[in-house]
Amino acid sequence: MQQNSRTSAFILGAFIFIGLSALGYLLGNAAIEYKQYDRSVTVKGLSEREYGADIVIWPIQFTVAGNELGDLYEAIEKKSVKIKEFLGKNGIRPEEITLASPAITDKSAQQYGNNGRAEFRYTAIQTVTVYSKEIKMVRSVMALLSKLGKEGIVFTAGNYDSRTEYLFTRLNEVKPEMIEEATRKAREVAEKFASDSQSKLGKIKRASQGQFSISARDKNNPHIKKIRVVSTVAYYLSD
């Protein structure tokens, strides 16, 4: 009786051992196959193009100084009219020109106990802004602005508020074609990698479209925009 129990226990243990060994083998093979299937390569594709800006925002700032507030406003108005007439004669339409409220500073209120007295009590900064889609024409007018300077208008330069801006608003038009190009270039890189590693390129594992960036081509040509996008794509590899 005891001998039979030992024999049964031995047989049961043998079957358990064989079963666990077989299970371990199967799991091991499954892990290897999964690892092989999970082999992948991640590549990047770049699309970069140049386009002309389609909107220009040109703020023209000038300063006026005086001791009488009424005279100051009158001078601002006269100079603003002169600038608008100049712009109109050179092809800029009235609806493309806007005037902001002048920023006036009373220097006597800013002395804070300083005994020094400014030559002019009031100074004003006025901004005339051109908003146009005619980039080439506006740029040609910019080169002529010095003529008004010879007539006594003091223009300001270098201020952040007076910087000319060039905008590119047609991104949605060029986006599909650029994404296609970036994805195609990414696949070319992946195919070269697969060939060099004696592998075959499989399906896409995951992909992400990078953000589009818009910048001036260079500091001397801010009206020419460089559009750039990088797509990141991961492909499966197989032997």
Helices and strands as residue ranges (DSSP letters): H 2-37, E 40-52, E 55-66, H 69-89, G 94-96, E 97-99, E 103-106, G 107-110, E 122-132, H 135-142, H 146-149, E 154-155, G 160-162, E 165-167, H 171-196, E 200-209, E 213-216, E 224-238
